[in-house]
Amino acid sequence: MNSERSLRWALTFIRLGPGIILLLLIMMFNLFSPVFMTVQNFSNIAAQTSVLAVLAIGQLFVILVAGIDLSVGSVLALSTVIGALVFTWNQDFGGLLSVLAFLLTGVVAGFFNGFMLTKGKLPHAFIPTLATFYAARGLALVLSDGRAIPQIPAVVITLGNGYVGPVPIPVFLVAGLALLAIVLTRRLKWGRWIYLVGGDKEAARRAGIPVDRVILSVFVISGLMAGFAGLITAGRTASGYPTAGELGELQAIAAVIIGGASFFGGRGNVGGALVGALILGVIANGLNLLNVDEFWQLVVAGGIIVFAVELDVLRRYLEGRFRTLQAQGE
């Protein structure tokens, strides 16, 4: 009984790990920088982290089914270019077609990834998303001739760079997308299917769950989130930006894993992904305030990722041990 209680407390502590890490980082940077705990700086962190947060929400869906999406950074860049070109060609609809182009670009890329994986019977999501990683980036550079396109509708600039008081408008967009993602994963049967497919694909198939359609859908969601992230990026830079989103896919994966999701699938939640994105955003902001070289920022982020993965391994071990003790108790 004491062993079970100890294991229960250890598991609770590990599950709260991302939140604890975030609080410790905030306390540490507050000690070393007098401007860190200011409204203006928190507003900056929120604005700067919004793109990563949106990418992390999309990446979470893919990782929940034990997949990975390496293409989201490139799809983000391609969406900014296509959105800018559509607005350049036709400004009669006040940017509406441009906004639709941002999102549709992401949806098409995500569908392409999921279709190649499920219908092409490829062994792992690494292969189709790596192909899209290169193709989307190359297409963005070809369509823009390798240069930024400074033709962005006002509505996109407002969505990406506007404020309501001290709160950046992208924060409201992130909150809305996060709320929708929570409803999808927690309140709908489809969301339960995602977790079941991530836990055991073959068992899910035997239970009558349309595994291929579930997998296809999560890649479409990931692509759509990349389109939203492209919209925010274009608004912040006021341009179609063919080199935007570099390392975005790796940062999104890192945020999801730091937030408590598992590469093995079937575990993770939207709140954890957002906390993971905030951890990376706080690290970048705090180290910038301390004038730490950006290369060291990558080293620190890498160390936190290793720590988060080790926590996941430890959690899996403790959960297995806990189930064993429960079975023995019965």
Secondary structure per residue as TSV (DSSP state, phi and psi in degrees):
chain	resnum	aa	ss	phi	psi
A	1	M	-	360.0	-42.4
A	2	N	H	-64.5	-37.6
A	3	S	H	-64.3	-43.0
A	4	E	H	-62.2	-42.2
A	5	R	H	-63.8	-42.0
A	6	S	H	-64.0	-42.8
A	7	L	H	-64.2	-38.7
A	8	R	H	-62.0	-43.3
A	9	W	H	-66.2	-39.4
A	10	A	H	-64.2	-42.2
A	11	L	H	-65.2	-39.6
A	12	T	H	-62.3	-42.5
A	13	F	H	-63.6	-42.3
A	14	I	H	-65.7	-40.0
A	15	R	H	-66.3	-28.7
A	16	L	T	-86.2	0.1
A	17	G	H	-52.4	-49.2
A	18	P	H	-58.6	-43.1
A	19	G	H	-64.2	-39.1
A	20	I	H	-64.7	-43.4
A	21	I	H	-59.2	-44.4
A	22	L	H	-61.1	-45.7
A	23	L	H	-63.5	-40.9
A	24	L	H	-64.1	-40.4
A	25	L	H	-63.2	-43.3
A	26	I	H	-62.1	-43.8
A	27	M	H	-64.3	-40.6
A	28	M	H	-66.5	-48.0
A	29	F	H	-67.7	-29.6
A	30	N	H	-64.9	-32.9
A	31	L	H	-69.0	-34.7
A	32	F	H	-97.0	-15.2
A	33	S	-	-133.1	120.9
A	34	P	T	-70.6	-16.8
A	35	V	T	-99.2	-3.0
A	36	F	T	-63.1	-47.6
A	37	M	T	-89.3	54.9
A	38	T	S	-119.5	156.1
A	39	V	H	-60.8	-41.5
A	40	Q	H	-62.2	-41.2
A	41	N	H	-70.9	-40.9
A	42	F	H	-62.4	-35.4
A	43	S	H	-63.9	-40.8
A	44	N	H	-63.0	-44.0
A	45	I	H	-60.7	-44.3
A	46	A	H	-62.0	-44.1
A	47	A	H	-66.0	-42.7
A	48	Q	H	-72.2	-25.7
A	49	T	H	-91.1	-10.6
A	50	S	H	-60.1	-42.7
A	51	V	H	-63.3	-46.7
A	52	L	H	-61.9	-39.8
A	53	A	H	-61.5	-43.0
A	54	V	H	-65.7	-44.0
A	55	L	H	-61.2	-38.7
A	56	A	H	-65.7	-37.5
A	57	I	H	-59.8	-46.6
A	58	G	H	-65.4	-42.3
A	59	Q	H	-64.2	-33.0
A	60	L	H	-56.8	-45.6
A	61	F	H	-57.9	-41.0
A	62	V	H	-69.7	-43.1
A	63	I	H	-67.9	-29.1
A	64	L	H	-61.0	-27.5
A	65	V	T	-99.7	22.6
A	66	A	T	64.6	31.5
A	67	G	-	-109.5	-169.2
A	68	I	-	-157.0	144.5
A	69	D	-	-124.8	102.5
A	70	L	T	-85.9	-1.1
A	71	S	T	-97.2	-8.5
A	72	V	H	-63.8	-35.1
A	73	G	H	-64.3	-42.7
A	74	S	H	-69.6	-38.4
A	75	V	H	-65.4	-38.7
A	76	L	H	-54.2	-50.3
A	77	A	H	-62.5	-44.0
A	78	L	H	-62.8	-38.3
A	79	S	H	-65.2	-36.6
A	80	T	H	-65.6	-39.4
A	81	V	H	-68.4	-47.5
A	82	I	H	-65.8	-40.7
A	83	G	H	-60.8	-41.1
A	84	A	H	-68.2	-40.2
A	85	L	H	-66.0	-40.9
A	86	V	H	-61.8	-40.9
A	87	F	H	-68.2	-35.8
A	88	T	H	-64.4	-39.3
A	89	W	H	-76.9	-32.6
A	90	N	-	-148.1	107.3
A	91	Q	-	-105.7	12.5
A	92	D	T	-72.3	-21.1
A	93	F	T	-102.9	17.8
A	94	G	T	61.0	27.6
A	95	G	T	96.3	-5.5
A	96	L	H	-61.2	-46.5
A	97	L	H	-63.1	-35.1
A	98	S	H	-64.3	-45.2
A	99	V	H	-61.3	-44.0
A	100	L	H	-62.0	-35.8
A	101	A	H	-65.1	-41.4
A	102	F	H	-53.4	-52.6
A	103	L	H	-72.8	-40.0
A	104	L	H	-65.9	-34.8
A	105	T	H	-58.7	-45.0
A	106	G	H	-65.0	-42.3
A	107	V	H	-62.8	-44.6
A	108	V	H	-63.5	-44.2
A	109	A	H	-63.1	-42.5
A	110	G	H	-64.5	-41.7
A	111	F	H	-61.8	-41.5
A	112	F	H	-60.6	-43.9
A	113	N	H	-60.8	-50.3
A	114	G	H	-65.6	-38.1
A	115	F	H	-65.3	-45.1
A	116	M	H	-60.6	-39.1
A	117	L	H	-70.8	-47.0
A	118	T	H	-82.8	-46.2
A	119	K	H	-84.8	-29.0
A	120	G	T	-82.3	-5.2
A	121	K	T	55.0	37.9
A	122	L	-	-73.1	149.1
A	123	P	S	-70.1	-26.5
A	124	H	-	-155.7	153.2
A	125	A	T	-65.1	-17.8
A	126	F	H	-54.2	-40.1
A	127	I	H	-70.9	-56.1
A	128	P	H	-65.6	-36.1
A	129	T	H	-73.9	-28.8
A	130	L	H	-67.8	-39.6
A	131	A	H	-61.6	-43.6
A	132	T	H	-68.7	-32.9
A	133	F	H	-53.9	-48.0
A	134	Y	H	-75.2	-45.0
A	135	A	H	-64.0	-44.6
A	136	A	H	-66.6	-42.0
A	137	R	H	-64.2	-43.9
A	138	G	H	-63.3	-41.8
A	139	L	H	-65.0	-38.1
A	140	A	H	-61.7	-41.6
A	141	L	H	-70.4	-37.6
A	142	V	H	-66.6	-48.4
A	143	L	H	-65.1	-31.2
A	144	S	H	-98.1	-1.5
A	145	D	T	59.0	29.8
A	146	G	T	73.6	12.2
A	147	R	S	-125.0	153.8
A	148	A	-	-65.9	145.4
A	149	I	B	-109.5	105.7
A	150	P	-	-83.9	48.4
A	151	Q	-	-129.2	90.6
A	152	I	-	-127.0	132.9
A	153	P	-	-65.1	153.5
A	154	A	H	-60.2	-35.9
A	155	V	H	-63.7	-35.3
A	156	V	H	-70.3	-41.0
A	157	I	H	-62.5	-38.7
A	158	T	H	-65.1	-45.5
A	159	L	H	-64.6	-33.7
A	160	G	H	-92.2	-24.1
A	161	N	H	-135.5	7.5
A	162	G	-	-85.2	168.4
A	163	Y	E	-135.5	147.3
A	164	V	E	-115.6	98.2
A	165	G	T	65.7	-131.3
A	166	P	T	-86.9	-1.4
A	167	V	E	-96.1	122.0
A	168	P	E	-65.2	140.2
A	169	I	H	-59.7	-35.1
A	170	P	H	-56.2	-26.4
A	171	V	H	-62.9	-40.7
A	172	F	H	-66.3	-37.3
A	173	L	H	-65.2	-44.4
A	174	V	H	-61.2	-44.2
A	175	A	H	-61.2	-42.3
A	176	G	H	-64.5	-44.2
A	177	L	H	-66.1	-38.5
A	178	A	H	-65.2	-42.2
A	179	L	H	-62.4	-42.2
A	180	L	H	-62.4	-41.9
A	181	A	H	-64.5	-37.8
A	182	I	H	-64.5	-43.1
A	183	V	H	-62.2	-43.4
A	184	L	H	-63.2	-41.9
A	185	T	H	-84.7	-25.9
A	186	R	H	-109.2	-24.1
A	187	R	T	-110.0	-12.5
A	188	L	S	-112.4	151.1
A	189	K	H	-58.6	-37.8
A	190	W	H	-56.6	-39.8
A	191	G	H	-64.5	-40.0
A	192	R	H	-64.7	-36.2
A	193	W	H	-61.3	-38.8
A	194	I	H	-58.1	-47.6
A	195	Y	H	-65.2	-38.0
A	196	L	H	-67.6	-41.1
A	197	V	H	-63.6	-41.5
A	198	G	H	-66.1	-32.3
A	199	G	H	-72.7	-42.6
A	200	D	-	-164.7	102.6
A	201	K	H	-62.1	-43.1
A	202	E	H	-67.5	-40.5
A	203	A	H	-64.5	-37.4
A	204	A	H	-63.9	-41.0
A	205	R	H	-62.7	-43.3
A	206	R	H	-64.5	-27.0
A	207	A	T	-83.4	1.1
A	208	G	T	87.7	11.2
A	209	I	-	-79.0	132.9
A	210	P	-	-75.0	82.9
A	211	V	H	-58.6	-46.4
A	212	D	H	-62.4	-39.7
A	213	R	H	-68.1	-36.5
A	214	V	H	-63.5	-45.6
A	215	I	H	-63.4	-44.6
A	216	L	H	-58.4	-41.8
A	217	S	H	-65.4	-37.1
A	218	V	H	-70.1	-31.7
A	219	F	H	-72.1	-34.3
A	220	V	H	-63.1	-42.7
A	221	I	H	-61.7	-43.4
A	222	S	H	-61.3	-42.5
A	223	G	H	-64.1	-41.3
A	224	L	H	-61.3	-42.0
A	225	M	H	-64.5	-34.5
A	226	A	H	-64.9	-36.0
A	227	G	H	-64.2	-43.1
A	228	F	H	-62.8	-41.1
A	229	A	H	-63.8	-36.7
A	230	G	H	-64.8	-38.0
A	231	L	H	-61.8	-45.2
A	232	I	H	-64.6	-43.0
A	233	T	H	-61.8	-44.9
A	234	A	H	-62.3	-38.3
A	235	G	H	-66.4	-37.0
A	236	R	H	-73.3	-33.9
A	237	T	H	-98.6	-8.4
A	238	A	T	55.3	39.0
A	239	S	S	-163.5	159.9
A	240	G	B	-81.7	121.6
A	241	Y	-	-123.0	96.3
A	242	P	T	-67.4	-16.4
A	243	T	T	-105.1	11.0
A	244	A	T	-68.8	159.5
A	245	G	T	77.9	9.5
A	246	E	T	-63.5	131.8
A	247	L	T	68.4	5.6
A	248	G	H	-61.6	-38.0
A	249	E	H	-64.8	-39.8
A	250	L	H	-71.0	-38.1
A	251	Q	H	-65.9	-38.3
A	252	A	H	-65.7	-43.9
A	253	I	H	-61.1	-43.7
A	254	A	H	-61.0	-43.7
A	255	A	H	-60.6	-43.0
A	256	V	H	-66.0	-42.7
A	257	I	H	-70.5	-41.9
A	258	I	H	-60.1	-34.5
A	259	G	T	-75.7	2.9
A	260	G	T	106.0	1.2
A	261	A	-	-75.3	165.9
A	262	S	-	-119.8	138.0
A	263	F	T	-62.9	-20.3
A	264	F	T	-78.1	-8.9
A	265	G	S	87.4	164.4
A	266	G	S	80.3	0.4
A	267	R	-	-139.7	135.6
A	268	G	-	141.7	160.9
A	269	N	-	-150.7	165.9
A	270	V	H	-64.2	-42.5
A	271	G	H	-58.8	-41.9
A	272	G	H	-63.4	-41.1
A	273	A	H	-61.7	-40.9
A	274	L	H	-66.7	-39.7
A	275	V	H	-63.2	-41.2
A	276	G	H	-60.7	-41.9
A	277	A	H	-63.7	-41.0
A	278	L	H	-65.0	-37.0
A	279	I	H	-59.3	-47.9
A	280	L	H	-65.5	-38.1
A	281	G	H	-66.2	-41.7
A	282	V	H	-65.4	-40.7
A	283	I	H	-60.4	-49.4
A	284	A	H	-60.6	-45.3
A	285	N	H	-66.2	-47.6
A	286	G	H	-63.1	-42.9
A	287	L	H	-69.4	-33.1
A	288	N	H	-63.6	-42.4
A	289	L	H	-62.8	-30.5
A	290	L	T	-89.8	5.4
A	291	N	T	59.7	36.3
A	292	V	-	-83.6	137.4
A	293	D	-	-55.4	139.4
A	294	E	H	-63.1	-24.9
A	295	F	H	-67.1	-35.4
A	296	W	H	-69.0	-27.2
A	297	Q	H	-62.5	-38.9
A	298	L	H	-65.3	-38.4
A	299	V	H	-63.2	-45.2
A	300	V	H	-62.4	-46.0
A	301	A	H	-60.7	-40.2
A	302	G	H	-62.1	-40.9
A	303	G	H	-62.8	-39.9
A	304	I	H	-67.6	-35.8
A	305	I	H	-64.0	-45.3
A	306	V	H	-59.1	-44.0
A	307	F	H	-61.0	-41.9
A	308	A	H	-66.3	-40.0
A	309	V	H	-66.5	-40.3
A	310	E	H	-63.3	-36.5
A	311	L	H	-62.1	-38.5
A	312	D	H	-65.0	-42.7
A	313	V	H	-62.3	-44.7
A	314	L	H	-63.3	-40.3
A	315	R	H	-62.8	-43.4
A	316	R	H	-61.6	-39.9
A	317	Y	H	-65.2	-46.2
A	318	L	H	-65.6	-37.6
A	319	E	H	-64.7	-40.6
A	320	G	H	-63.3	-42.1
A	321	R	H	-65.0	-38.7
A	322	F	H	-64.9	-42.8
A	323	R	H	-64.6	-36.8
A	324	T	H	-63.7	-44.6
A	325	L	H	-64.2	-38.5
A	326	Q	H	-63.9	-42.2
A	327	A	H	-64.4	-39.9
A	328	Q	H	-66.6	-34.5
A	329	G	H	-67.4	-30.7
A	330	E	-	-72.7	360.0
